[in-house]
Amino acid sequence: MQQSWNSDRRRTAIGRASLSVPARQALADRQLDAGRTILDYGCGRGGDVVSLQRLACNITGWDPYFSSSSSVAPSDVVLLTYVLNVIEDPVERRQTLKEAWRLAGSVLIVSARLTWDRSKVSGQEYGDGLLTSRQTFQHLFSPNELRAYVEEVTGTRCITAAPGIVYAFKDDSARLDYLAHRIVPDANWLASADTASAIASLVDYVERRGRPPRVDEMPRPMAVQLAHLKPGELKRLVHDSVDAERVSAGAKRTTLNTLLFLAVELFNGRGPFSSLPLGLQLDVRSFFTSYKEACQRSDRLLLKLRDDAYVRGAMNASCVGKITPTALYVHRRAVDRMPAVLRLYEHCASIVAGRPQAWTIAKLKHQGRAVGWLDYPEFNKDPHPRITTSYVADLKSLETSHMSYANSANRPLLHRKHEFLAPDDPDVPRYRRLTESELRAGLYENPHLIGTEDGWEAELIRCGRMLRGHRLVRRHEA
Ligand SMILES: C[S@@+](CC[C@H](N)C(=O)[O-])C[C@H]1O[C@@H](n2cnc3c(N)ncnc32)[C@H](O)[C@@H]1O
């Protein structure tokens, strides 16, 4: 096949010392577990194949240049990693995606290089992309273009797992299972070595979820440990041990999570009740009069997302996050504590545009609908963390923008770190003490100066102060 190529595609395949970003994402999303067959279609030099085999994955690779002699068999999961970019012929690009979709039994994971890499690719315009001096072709996708393209070619609803990584599921229940896991991650069961610890684990589950689990929701060893107890006996034991207040808080949380899931599901395409993951079906049965009622309530929640006054009110009422004249800023550790409509807001944007793998703070604009994920990798260590990247998705236009501050000499930085966190976060007292001493020292007297590194440094000097970790000290004490 390679003879007819109009670009030197083999040169686009790099040797990989470690797993590619899409393979790491798929592993983290539990799409590549050992029980599934995986095909890396267009595997290049096979770096991902080797790394995933080492992780006990049942994976094979095929590539028209590097391993065209190996057989291509349909597999549960098909990876199409950075292949579409390099195909200069739009008809063949489409056929390749179609073929990868045909080979996928359960999920197709498509990744592509994004337009934000534009500055790293130089070349002449060729067709709908660029031809580099090495005769390699690159069509860079915008995140929304990639999702829309995969949706159109596969004829299925897709989810953007991360920018430039799109999942297309063969059946709706697999899609909803993934969506549910993303919105309401499975609660961890406490370890249970004997009957007593199995009951403790059950009690903990009931308090967190607000309802007892069905036997098939329990980890198997635990179900076996409890099998000798009669259902009535088990029910009484749990009933006598749970804290009623915790159970009712758990029920409230699960009700909100269910509404959130159904609203996101409506946004991404709602299926019948039977396509919901088992846990969610049981939550609907426990906390709503019917699936219809749950759907109606979640539809109202999605509608509220359009209401500026409502969203603004939710931001003002949020017990987490820092509100500014344009947006609410919330630390990653606290996003699940935002009011349901704001959690929905962030989830909808992430399904369209993908949450980047590295981010620290979510920024939710209150006018218009746009979510930004900002990365401050030193947030915990640095008393005034510097931004490294920002990725913003506009929910109305579906446009995204990415900005790297890697080469900026005077980066924006954060103050009052405690305001981004939940009030009961263990780091809050230390961060608040620092803010108070900075206030006393007069460091916040010129707010327009302190937002960037240089201005902040100048204000520290003006006030005769410097920072030692999270302590503010006089400069001459240094
Ligand atoms: C940028 S490399 C990516 C390789 C590998 N997936 C990785 O991420 O390391 C693109 C690969 O796509 C392969 N390729 C080109 N045209 C293809 C097609 N029509 N079908 C499948 N693979 C193709 C090329 O041979 C090349 O190895």
The ligand as a Gaussian input file, in Angstrom:
#p B3LYP/6-31G(d) Opt

LIG

0 1
 C        2.430000       8.980000      13.444000
 S        2.564000       7.266000      13.130000
 C        1.805000       6.599000      14.573000
 C        2.305000       5.243000      14.931000
 C        1.773000       4.662000      16.228000
 N        0.334000       4.563000      16.233000
 C        2.250000       5.493000      17.401000
 O        1.476000       6.301000      17.912000
 O        3.422000       5.335000      17.781000
 C        1.406000       6.982000      11.868000
 C        1.375000       5.532000      11.373000
 O        0.219000       5.357000      10.560000
 C        0.515000       4.368000       9.607000
 N       -0.434000       4.480000       8.499000
 C       -0.354000       5.247000       7.418000
 N       -1.403000       5.053000       6.600000
 C       -2.188000       4.141000       7.192000
 C       -3.417000       3.515000       6.865000
 N       -4.066000       3.810000       5.734000
 N       -3.925000       2.594000       7.715000
 C       -3.292000       2.310000       8.869000
 N       -2.122000       2.865000       9.236000
 C       -1.579000       3.768000       8.416000
 C        1.924000       4.690000       9.191000
 O        2.582000       3.595000       8.613000
 C        2.561000       5.118000      10.522000
 O        3.250000       4.044000      11.125000

